[in-house]
């Protein structure tokens, strides 16, 4: 019985460590896709005329993308991901306003 208990405790520790490593990997992987998505959304907003019809929203999206790029350079991937996602969302708002939606 003692051997089974020891085995289960060891198995639990290994499983917990694997889970912790998997969760921390999200913060250590550069947000390449999120950065690309944000850039594409900004390009689409510009093409829709956001520079004229939704300039404040477009400028906000651009500033968020700059923040994301800075965080990426600093190795703060969690913040870079957060700012890139916010930049994409803001660019979509700018595009929608530019298109009158």
N, CA, C and O of each residue as an XYZ file, in Angstrom:
404
protein
N       0.826     -1.188      0.000
C       0.000      0.000      0.000
C       0.870      1.251      0.000
O       0.565      2.219     -0.697
N       1.913      1.238      0.750
C       2.819      2.372      0.836
C       3.468      2.645     -0.522
O       3.668      3.803     -0.891
N       3.794      1.596     -1.260
C       4.419      1.743     -2.570
C       3.454      2.397     -3.548
O       3.864      3.239     -4.347
N       2.194      2.027     -3.499
C       1.190      2.623     -4.378
C       1.008      4.093     -4.037
O       0.919      4.931     -4.935
N       0.951      4.411     -2.774
C       0.811      5.796     -2.346
C       2.001      6.627     -2.817
O       1.822      7.751     -3.287
N       3.188      6.100     -2.698
C       4.399      6.792     -3.147
C       4.347      7.007     -4.662
O       4.684      8.083     -5.156
N       3.925      5.980     -5.387
C       3.819      6.070     -6.841
C       2.832      7.163     -7.241
O       3.120      7.962     -8.132
N       1.670      7.204     -6.589
C       0.662      8.202     -6.925
C       1.147      9.623     -6.624
O       0.900     10.541     -7.405
N       1.826      9.801     -5.512
C       2.361     11.124     -5.178
C       3.389     11.563     -6.215
O       3.400     12.717     -6.644
N       4.248     10.636     -6.609
C       5.275     10.957     -7.595
C       4.615     11.276     -8.940
O       5.008     12.227     -9.617
N       3.615     10.480     -9.322
C       2.904     10.704    -10.581
C       2.200     12.063    -10.558
O       2.209     12.779    -11.559
N       1.600     12.416     -9.441
C       0.924     13.705     -9.307
C       1.924     14.848     -9.458
O       1.639     15.829    -10.146
N       3.072     14.736     -8.835
C       4.097     15.787     -8.922
C       4.574     15.968    -10.360
O       4.738     17.094    -10.830
N       4.790     14.871    -11.045
C       5.244     14.935    -12.440
C       4.155     15.566    -13.315
O       4.445     16.397    -14.175
N       2.924     15.169    -13.092
C       1.814     15.730    -13.869
C       1.666     17.226    -13.600
O       1.442     18.006    -14.526
N       1.787     17.618    -12.361
C       1.680     19.029    -11.993
C       2.807     19.834    -12.637
O       2.569     20.927    -13.151
N       4.020     19.310    -12.614
C       5.160     19.982    -13.223
C       4.959     20.124    -14.733
O       5.245     21.179    -15.299
N       4.476     19.083    -15.379
C       4.224     19.134    -16.824
C       3.172     20.186    -17.157
O       3.315     20.917    -18.137
N       2.128     20.267    -16.358
C       1.085     21.263    -16.564
C       1.643     22.672    -16.376
O       1.364     23.566    -17.175
N       2.415     22.865    -15.339
C       3.010     24.178    -15.077
C       3.924     24.602    -16.227
O       3.910     25.765    -16.631
N       4.702     23.685    -16.745
C       5.584     24.001    -17.873
C       4.780     24.327    -19.122
O       5.130     25.245    -19.863
N       3.728     23.600    -19.356
C       2.892     23.844    -20.534
C       2.239     25.221    -20.459
O       2.188     25.942    -21.455
N       1.746     25.580    -19.294
C       1.113     26.883    -19.135
C       2.116     28.016    -19.246
O       1.796     29.070    -19.796
N       3.304     27.823    -18.744
C       4.309     28.884    -18.831
C       4.852     29.028    -20.237
O       5.386     30.082    -20.581
N       4.733     28.006    -21.052
C       5.210     28.082    -22.436
C       4.446     29.140    -23.213
O       5.006     29.756    -24.120
N       3.195     29.363    -22.884
C       2.406     30.383    -23.573
C       3.029     31.762    -23.414
O       2.960     32.583    -24.329
N       3.624     32.019    -22.281
C       4.235     33.315    -22.030
C       5.636     33.414    -22.618
O       6.178     34.515    -22.714
N       6.229     32.308    -23.011
C       7.597     32.337    -23.520
C       7.669     32.200    -25.034
O       8.759     32.231    -25.605
N       6.530     32.049    -25.687
C       6.498     31.926    -27.139
C       6.141     33.290    -27.719
O       5.125     33.869    -27.334
N       6.956     33.818    -28.641
C       6.635     35.126    -29.217
C       5.276     35.101    -29.921
O       4.933     34.114    -30.572
N       4.512     36.167    -29.792
C       3.174     36.219    -30.384
C       3.220     36.571    -31.873
O       2.700     37.605    -32.292
N       3.832     35.721    -32.644
C       4.024     35.976    -34.077
C       2.692     36.145    -34.790
O       2.508     37.107    -35.536
N       1.769     35.231    -34.573
C       0.471     35.299    -35.256
C      -0.308     36.532    -34.848
O      -0.916     37.188    -35.694
N      -0.301     36.856    -33.574
C      -1.037     38.024    -33.097
C      -0.483     39.310    -33.697
O      -1.244     40.209    -34.053
N       0.847     39.399    -33.810
C       1.472     40.575    -34.413
C       1.071     40.681    -35.884
O       0.744     41.765    -36.367
N       1.098     39.563    -36.583
C       0.714     39.550    -37.989
C      -0.748     39.936    -38.161
O      -1.083     40.717    -39.051
N      -1.610     39.401    -37.325
C      -3.036     39.722    -37.393
C      -3.275     41.217    -37.183
O      -4.094     41.827    -37.871
N      -2.551     41.800    -36.225
C      -2.703     43.227    -35.943
C      -2.241     44.060    -37.136
O      -2.908     45.024    -37.512
N      -1.115     43.701    -37.729
C      -0.610     44.446    -38.894
C      -1.600     44.364    -40.066
O      -1.860     45.356    -40.746
N      -2.136     43.179    -40.282
C      -3.093     43.006    -41.377
C      -4.375     43.809    -41.129
O      -4.943     44.390    -42.054
N      -4.817     43.834    -39.885
C      -6.019     44.599    -39.553
C      -5.772     46.098    -39.754
O      -6.653     46.815    -40.229
N      -4.580     46.568    -39.395
C      -4.240     47.976    -39.623
C      -4.206     48.292    -41.114
O      -4.718     49.326    -41.542
N      -3.617     47.423    -41.892
C      -3.580     47.628    -43.344
C      -4.992     47.688    -43.923
O      -5.288     48.536    -44.766
N      -5.853     46.792    -43.470
C      -7.232     46.769    -43.955
C      -7.966     48.054    -43.559
O      -8.752     48.586    -44.342
N      -7.714     48.543    -42.365
C      -8.349     49.790    -41.911
C      -7.877     50.967    -42.764
O      -8.677     51.820    -43.148
N      -6.593     51.011    -43.053
C      -6.067     52.099    -43.900
C      -6.700     52.045    -45.293
O      -7.109     53.069    -45.841
N      -6.774     50.844    -45.851
C      -7.355     50.679    -47.189
C      -8.833     51.063    -47.211
O      -9.356     51.466    -48.250
N      -9.496     50.942    -46.079
C     -10.914     51.305    -45.986
C     -11.107     52.805    -45.791
O     -12.235     53.297    -45.797
N      -9.994     53.533    -45.616
C     -10.089     54.981    -45.456
C     -10.119     55.449    -44.019
O     -10.588     56.552    -43.739
N      -9.635     54.645    -43.116
C      -9.672     55.004    -41.692
C      -8.804     56.213    -41.359
O      -9.059     56.903    -40.372
N      -7.790     56.477    -42.165
C      -6.939     57.645    -41.894
C      -7.746     58.939    -41.954
O      -7.419     59.910    -41.272
N      -8.797     58.953    -42.768
C      -9.638     60.137    -42.915
C     -10.888     60.029    -42.051
O     -11.258     60.985    -41.370
N     -11.541     58.869    -42.076
C     -12.860     58.721    -41.449
C     -12.838     58.229    -40.001
O     -13.837     58.340    -39.289
N     -11.708     57.691    -39.572
C     -11.613     57.167    -38.193
C     -10.175     57.312    -37.696
O      -9.572     56.364    -37.195
N      -9.650     58.514    -37.849
C      -8.222     58.722    -37.570
C      -7.852     58.456    -36.113
O      -6.784     57.908    -35.842
N      -8.710     58.831    -35.176
C      -8.381     58.605    -33.762
C      -8.304     57.112    -33.440
O      -7.410     56.669    -32.718
N      -9.234     56.355    -33.976
C      -9.224     54.909    -33.739
C      -8.007     54.263    -34.409
O      -7.380     53.367    -33.843
N      -7.685     54.723    -35.603
C      -6.521     54.195    -36.310
C      -5.236     54.536    -35.555
O      -4.354     53.689    -35.415
N      -5.129     55.764    -35.072
C      -3.945     56.157    -34.300
C      -3.821     55.345    -33.020
O      -2.717     54.982    -32.614
N      -4.936     55.064    -32.395
C      -4.934     54.234    -31.188
C      -4.426     52.832    -31.507
O      -3.619     52.274    -30.763
N      -4.896     52.272    -32.604
C      -4.455     50.933    -33.022
C      -2.961     50.940    -33.338
O      -2.243     50.007    -32.976
N      -2.500     51.981    -34.005
C      -1.071     52.085    -34.331
C      -0.222     52.180    -33.073
O       0.841     51.564    -32.988
N      -0.688     52.950    -32.098
C       0.051     53.087    -30.836
C       0.107     51.751    -30.099
O       1.140     51.392    -29.534
N      -0.991     51.026    -30.105
C      -1.010     49.711    -29.458
C      -0.046     48.750    -30.147
O       0.631     47.964    -29.483
N       0.016     48.810    -31.467
C       0.948     47.951    -32.191
C       2.387     48.339    -31.875
O       3.243     47.467    -31.725
N       2.663     49.629    -31.774
C       4.009     50.069    -31.388
C       4.365     49.561    -29.990
O       5.490     49.123    -29.748
N       3.406     49.624    -29.084
C       3.630     49.092    -27.737
C       3.932     47.601    -27.791
O       4.812     47.106    -27.086
N       3.189     46.889    -28.639
C       3.402     45.448    -28.782
C       4.798     45.169    -29.329
O       5.486     44.264    -28.856
N       5.212     45.945    -30.319
C       6.545     45.758    -30.887
C       7.635     46.032    -29.855
O       8.640     45.324    -29.799
N       7.429     47.056    -29.046
C       8.403     47.362    -27.987
C       8.456     46.231    -26.959
O       9.538     45.800    -26.560
N       7.295     45.759    -26.536
C       7.253     44.658    -25.567
C       7.911     43.405    -26.151
O       8.605     42.674    -25.444
N       7.690     43.169    -27.424
C       8.302     42.016    -28.094
C       9.824     42.124    -28.063
O      10.513     41.146    -27.773
N      10.340     43.301    -28.359
C      11.797     43.526    -28.322
C      12.360     43.337    -26.922
O      13.495     42.891    -26.756
N      11.571     43.675    -25.927
C      11.998     43.538    -24.531
C      11.841     42.105    -24.016
O      12.278     41.784    -22.911
N      11.224     41.263    -24.815
C      11.019     39.880    -24.405
C       9.798     39.667    -23.530
O       9.623     38.593    -22.954
N       8.951     40.685    -23.427
C       7.728     40.578    -22.634
C       6.608     40.095    -23.554
O       5.766     40.878    -23.993
N       6.614     38.794    -23.836
C       5.698     38.227    -24.817
C       4.247     38.291    -24.372
O       3.347     38.418    -25.203
N       4.016     38.206    -23.092
C       2.639     38.286    -22.593
C       2.054     39.666    -22.882
O       0.924     39.775    -23.358
N       2.811     40.712    -22.598
C       2.343     42.073    -22.859
C       2.250     42.329    -24.366
O       1.322     42.988    -24.834
N       3.209     41.809    -25.109
C       3.190     41.972    -26.564
C       1.933     41.346    -27.150
O       1.290     41.935    -28.019
N       1.586     40.172    -26.685
C       0.376     39.481    -27.162
C      -0.860     40.299    -26.819
O      -1.743     40.482    -27.657
N      -0.919     40.785    -25.598
C      -2.074     41.572    -25.147
C      -2.220     42.840    -25.995
O      -3.320     43.164    -26.441
N      -1.110     43.557    -26.219
C      -1.165     44.790    -27.001
C      -1.470     44.520    -28.469
O      -2.191     45.293    -29.100
N      -0.939     43.448    -29.016
C      -1.211     43.101    -30.416
C      -2.683     42.767    -30.602
O      -3.294     43.185    -31.585
N      -3.249     42.028    -29.678
C      -4.675     41.694    -29.765
C      -5.532     42.955    -29.638
O      -6.540     43.094    -30.330
N      -5.131     43.870    -28.754
C      -5.868     45.124    -28.605
C      -5.726     45.981    -29.861
O      -6.680     46.639    -30.275
N      -4.548     45.976    -30.465
C      -4.329     46.729    -31.702
C      -5.218     46.201    -32.812
O      -5.808     46.975    -33.567
N      -5.312     44.897    -32.910
C      -6.170     44.297    -33.933
C      -7.623     44.708    -33.717
O      -8.305     45.110    -34.659
N      -8.089     44.607    -32.494
C      -9.480     44.975    -32.187
C      -9.750     46.438    -32.512
O     -10.786     46.769    -33.089
N      -8.822     47.309    -32.144
C      -8.995     48.739    -32.401
C      -8.954     49.030    -33.896
O      -9.675     49.904    -34.378
N      -8.123     48.311    -34.626
C      -8.062     48.484    -36.078
C      -9.372     48.053    -36.728
O      -9.810     48.670    -37.698
N      -9.991     47.020    -36.216
C     -11.288     46.581    -36.739
C     -12.347     47.662    -36.483
O     -13.191     47.928    -37.340
N     -12.295     48.274    -35.310
C     -13.217     49.376    -35.001
C     -13.006     50.518    -36.000
O     -13.968     51.077    -36.526
N     -11.748     50.856    -36.253
C     -11.434     51.925    -37.206
C     -11.937     51.570    -38.603
O     -12.501     52.416    -39.298
N     -11.737     50.342    -39.005
C     -12.196     49.913    -40.331
C     -13.722     49.984    -40.422
O     -14.271     50.456    -41.418
N     -14.392     49.515    -39.385
C     -15.851     49.548    -39.386
C     -16.376     50.999    -39.484
O     -17.321     51.278    -40.221
N     -15.751     51.897    -38.737
C     -16.163     53.295    -38.790
C     -15.886     53.889    -40.174
O     -16.689     54.654    -40.706
N     -14.752     53.527    -40.735
C     -14.396     54.046    -42.063
C     -15.381     53.574    -43.118
O     -15.659     54.290    -44.079
N     -15.900     52.387    -42.942
C     -16.851     51.835    -43.903
C     -18.300     52.228    -43.579
O     -19.231     51.870    -44.300
N     -18.465     52.971    -42.479
C     -19.799     53.418    -42.087
C     -20.655     52.338    -41.474
O     -21.883     52.394    -41.545
N     -20.017     51.359    -40.877
C     -20.768     50.249    -40.263
C     -20.981     50.459    -38.788
O     -21.593     49.620    -38.127
